[in-house]
Amino acid sequence: MAQGLLSYETFVKSVAGASGSIIAMSVFYPLDTIRFRLQIEDDNAKELKKMNSLHAVYHIIRTEGIEALYRGMKPVLQSLGASNFVYFYTFHGLKSITTGSALHDLGLGMIAGMANVLATLPLWVVNSRLKANKSEHFSGLLDGVVHIAQKEGVSALWNGLGPSLMLVINPAIHFAVYEALKRNVKTSSATVFFLFGAISKAVATVATYPIQLAQARQRHGKNSQMSTAALLLSILKRNGPAALFQGMEAKLLQTVLTAALFFMTYEKIVRFVFMLLMRKG
């Protein structure tokens, strides 16, 4: 099968990446809601801080209704699909025409991450407003992009660009660790892919969490004019080192489980499609 930026293989892997991410996020979306509220200091965050993630889910259902756990889900899934398509297309397209080690994969992951951020950050800025219920003037991605551009200026669509570009190291570490595990353990087991996805995402999340915290607050509109370093220093001075990891338990639970299910689904979709293509060939 031909390889390269315009090959079927690159396209199939990109579609599989987008599909796998949508399926995985759909399953674990309530945990993402908890993580987001803790990161941006939602009005109910003081109560949520006292609870573990499962208790927090129950608290929101009891006080706000189950629909609150899924607020903003549709645009998140749309944005996630677009983001992962861009990321996988760039990563696997470049990987198909180059060769290298885990360090090489790390570099490709950073390039793919930058392409993804520049192309899709406006979608995530709109998502943060929708999820925090700060969107009385819009209800979807496109009208949200237009509204923010008109009312706050086009530059507001790239709020949090600094930490977002810094955070390309997160998926880069994730992919580099995942690809290294795959190179050293030859397998087609769904369970093993699940574990590889979980391990690689846990490493990436812990290593980059404070920057993710800053990113969430800047996208939300809080402290959007502060630099990432200044924002992190402000959080550190005001609330101590532990505040830099606020919401990490929920983030780890959500992101590790989502990444594990995502990679398991992705690998199975890719193998299934390639098997069909080979039969037709």
BELCOR-V943661 format. One record per residue. N is the residue number from 1. RES is the residue in one small letter. D_CENTER is the distance of its C-alpha to the mean C-alpha in Angstrom with 2 decimals. Layout:
# BELCOR-V943661
n=N res=RES d_center=D_CENTER
n=N res=RES d_center=D_CENTER
This chain:
# BELCOR-V943661
n=1 res=m d_center=30.35
n=2 res=a d_center=29.87
n=3 res=q d_center=27.05
n=4 res=g d_center=25.60
n=5 res=l d_center=23.41
n=6 res=l d_center=25.18
n=7 res=s d_center=25.68
n=8 res=y d_center=25.13
n=9 res=e d_center=23.33
n=10 res=t d_center=20.62
n=11 res=f d_center=20.35
n=12 res=v d_center=20.34
n=13 res=k d_center=17.54
n=14 res=s d_center=15.43
n=15 res=v d_center=16.35
n=16 res=a d_center=15.80
n=17 res=g d_center=12.23
n=18 res=a d_center=11.61
n=19 res=s d_center=13.79
n=20 res=g d_center=12.47
n=21 res=s d_center=8.89
n=22 res=i d_center=10.86
n=23 res=i d_center=13.28
n=24 res=a d_center=11.19
n=25 res=m d_center=9.33
n=26 res=s d_center=12.90
n=27 res=v d_center=14.38
n=28 res=f d_center=12.43
n=29 res=y d_center=11.68
n=30 res=p d_center=14.45
n=31 res=l d_center=12.95
n=32 res=d d_center=9.92
n=33 res=t d_center=12.86
n=34 res=i d_center=14.65
n=35 res=r d_center=12.05
n=36 res=f d_center=11.75
n=37 res=r d_center=15.55
n=38 res=l d_center=16.24
n=39 res=q d_center=14.27
n=40 res=i d_center=16.04
n=41 res=e d_center=19.29
n=42 res=d d_center=19.80
n=43 res=d d_center=23.53
n=44 res=n d_center=23.35
n=45 res=a d_center=21.34
n=46 res=k d_center=24.67
n=47 res=e d_center=25.35
n=48 res=l d_center=21.92
n=49 res=k d_center=22.17
n=50 res=k d_center=25.21
n=51 res=m d_center=23.61
n=52 res=n d_center=21.47
n=53 res=s d_center=18.48
n=54 res=l d_center=20.76
n=55 res=h d_center=23.42
n=56 res=a d_center=21.08
n=57 res=v d_center=20.17
n=58 res=y d_center=23.93
n=59 res=h d_center=24.72
n=60 res=i d_center=22.64
n=61 res=i d_center=24.22
n=62 res=r d_center=27.62
n=63 res=t d_center=27.45
n=64 res=e d_center=25.42
n=65 res=g d_center=25.41
n=66 res=i d_center=22.96
n=67 res=e d_center=21.74
n=68 res=a d_center=20.20
n=69 res=l d_center=17.59
n=70 res=y d_center=16.49
n=71 res=r d_center=16.92
n=72 res=g d_center=14.89
n=73 res=m d_center=13.51
n=74 res=k d_center=14.88
n=75 res=p d_center=13.37
n=76 res=v d_center=9.82
n=77 res=l d_center=10.56
n=78 res=q d_center=12.30
n=79 res=s d_center=9.73
n=80 res=l d_center=7.13
n=81 res=g d_center=10.29
n=82 res=a d_center=11.33
n=83 res=s d_center=8.41
n=84 res=n d_center=8.65
n=85 res=f d_center=12.37
n=86 res=v d_center=12.71
n=87 res=y d_center=10.94
n=88 res=f d_center=12.95
n=89 res=y d_center=16.00
n=90 res=t d_center=16.19
n=91 res=f d_center=15.62
n=92 res=h d_center=18.00
n=93 res=g d_center=20.32
n=94 res=l d_center=20.96
n=95 res=k d_center=21.17
n=96 res=s d_center=23.77
n=97 res=i d_center=26.06
n=98 res=t d_center=25.75
n=99 res=t d_center=26.17
n=100 res=g d_center=25.50
n=101 res=s d_center=24.42
n=102 res=a d_center=21.30
n=103 res=l d_center=21.73
n=104 res=h d_center=21.87
n=105 res=d d_center=18.59
n=106 res=l d_center=17.06
n=107 res=g d_center=18.57
n=108 res=l d_center=17.42
n=109 res=g d_center=13.79
n=110 res=m d_center=14.26
n=111 res=i d_center=16.04
n=112 res=a d_center=13.47
n=113 res=g d_center=10.77
n=114 res=m d_center=13.42
n=115 res=a d_center=14.27
n=116 res=n d_center=10.87
n=117 res=v d_center=10.78
n=118 res=l d_center=14.42
n=119 res=a d_center=14.25
n=120 res=t d_center=11.54
n=121 res=l d_center=11.32
n=122 res=p d_center=14.12
n=123 res=l d_center=12.31
n=124 res=w d_center=9.76
n=125 res=v d_center=12.96
n=126 res=v d_center=14.69
n=127 res=n d_center=12.13
n=128 res=s d_center=12.56
n=129 res=r d_center=16.28
n=130 res=l d_center=16.35
n=131 res=k d_center=14.63
n=132 res=a d_center=17.00
n=133 res=n d_center=19.87
n=134 res=k d_center=20.84
n=135 res=s d_center=21.28
n=136 res=e d_center=24.92
n=137 res=h d_center=25.52
n=138 res=f d_center=22.86
n=139 res=s d_center=21.20
n=140 res=g d_center=19.04
n=141 res=l d_center=16.90
n=142 res=l d_center=19.91
n=143 res=d d_center=22.28
n=144 res=g d_center=19.77
n=145 res=v d_center=19.38
n=146 res=v d_center=23.18
n=147 res=h d_center=23.92
n=148 res=i d_center=21.92
n=149 res=a d_center=23.40
n=150 res=q d_center=26.84
n=151 res=k d_center=26.89
n=152 res=e d_center=24.97
n=153 res=g d_center=25.16
n=154 res=v d_center=22.94
n=155 res=s d_center=21.72
n=156 res=a d_center=20.09
n=157 res=l d_center=17.52
n=158 res=w d_center=16.26
n=159 res=n d_center=16.36
n=160 res=g d_center=14.29
n=161 res=l d_center=14.60
n=162 res=g d_center=16.03
n=163 res=p d_center=13.39
n=164 res=s d_center=10.68
n=165 res=l d_center=13.06
n=166 res=m d_center=13.75
n=167 res=l d_center=10.21
n=168 res=v d_center=10.41
n=169 res=i d_center=12.23
n=170 res=n d_center=9.33
n=171 res=p d_center=8.35
n=172 res=a d_center=12.08
n=173 res=i d_center=13.25
n=174 res=h d_center=11.23
n=175 res=f d_center=12.85
n=176 res=a d_center=16.09
n=177 res=v d_center=16.60
n=178 res=y d_center=15.83
n=179 res=e d_center=18.18
n=180 res=a d_center=20.71
n=181 res=l d_center=20.86
n=182 res=k d_center=21.41
n=183 res=r d_center=24.10
n=184 res=n d_center=25.95
n=185 res=v d_center=25.82
n=186 res=k d_center=26.81
n=187 res=t d_center=25.88
n=188 res=s d_center=25.05
n=189 res=s d_center=24.51
n=190 res=a d_center=21.66
n=191 res=t d_center=21.95
n=192 res=v d_center=21.68
n=193 res=f d_center=18.55
n=194 res=f d_center=17.06
n=195 res=l d_center=18.26
n=196 res=f d_center=17.13
n=197 res=g d_center=13.49
n=198 res=a d_center=13.91
n=199 res=i d_center=15.86
n=200 res=s d_center=13.79
n=201 res=k d_center=10.55
n=202 res=a d_center=12.98
n=203 res=v d_center=14.51
n=204 res=a d_center=11.53
n=205 res=t d_center=10.41
n=206 res=v d_center=14.07
n=207 res=a d_center=14.82
n=208 res=t d_center=12.49
n=209 res=y d_center=12.23
n=210 res=p d_center=14.83
n=211 res=i d_center=13.18
n=212 res=q d_center=9.99
n=213 res=l d_center=12.77
n=214 res=a d_center=14.48
n=215 res=q d_center=11.66
n=216 res=a d_center=11.29
n=217 res=r d_center=15.10
n=218 res=q d_center=15.64
n=219 res=r d_center=13.54
n=220 res=h d_center=15.44
n=221 res=g d_center=18.62
n=222 res=k d_center=19.78
n=223 res=n d_center=21.10
n=224 res=s d_center=19.75
n=225 res=q d_center=22.88
n=226 res=m d_center=22.55
n=227 res=s d_center=21.38
n=228 res=t d_center=18.62
n=229 res=a d_center=21.44
n=230 res=a d_center=23.63
n=231 res=l d_center=21.11
n=232 res=l d_center=20.40
n=233 res=l d_center=24.18
n=234 res=s d_center=24.91
n=235 res=i d_center=22.78
n=236 res=l d_center=24.46
n=237 res=k d_center=27.91
n=238 res=r d_center=27.59
n=239 res=n d_center=26.14
n=240 res=g d_center=26.29
n=241 res=p d_center=24.00
n=242 res=a d_center=22.62
n=243 res=a d_center=21.11
n=244 res=l d_center=18.68
n=245 res=f d_center=17.07
n=246 res=q d_center=17.39
n=247 res=g d_center=15.14
n=248 res=m d_center=14.10
n=249 res=e d_center=15.86
n=250 res=a d_center=13.89
n=251 res=k d_center=10.55
n=252 res=l d_center=11.99
n=253 res=l d_center=13.40
n=254 res=q d_center=10.47
n=255 res=t d_center=7.89
n=256 res=v d_center=10.94
n=257 res=l d_center=12.37
n=258 res=t d_center=9.52
n=259 res=a d_center=9.13
n=260 res=a d_center=12.92
n=261 res=l d_center=13.54
n=262 res=f d_center=11.26
n=263 res=f d_center=13.25
n=264 res=m d_center=16.40
n=265 res=t d_center=16.12
n=266 res=y d_center=15.24
n=267 res=e d_center=18.24
n=268 res=k d_center=20.51
n=269 res=i d_center=19.84
n=270 res=v d_center=20.51
n=271 res=r d_center=23.63
n=272 res=f d_center=24.87
n=273 res=v d_center=24.70
n=274 res=f d_center=26.29
n=275 res=m d_center=28.94
n=276 res=l d_center=29.80
n=277 res=l d_center=30.04
n=278 res=m d_center=32.29
n=279 res=r d_center=34.51
n=280 res=k d_center=34.97
n=281 res=g d_center=35.70
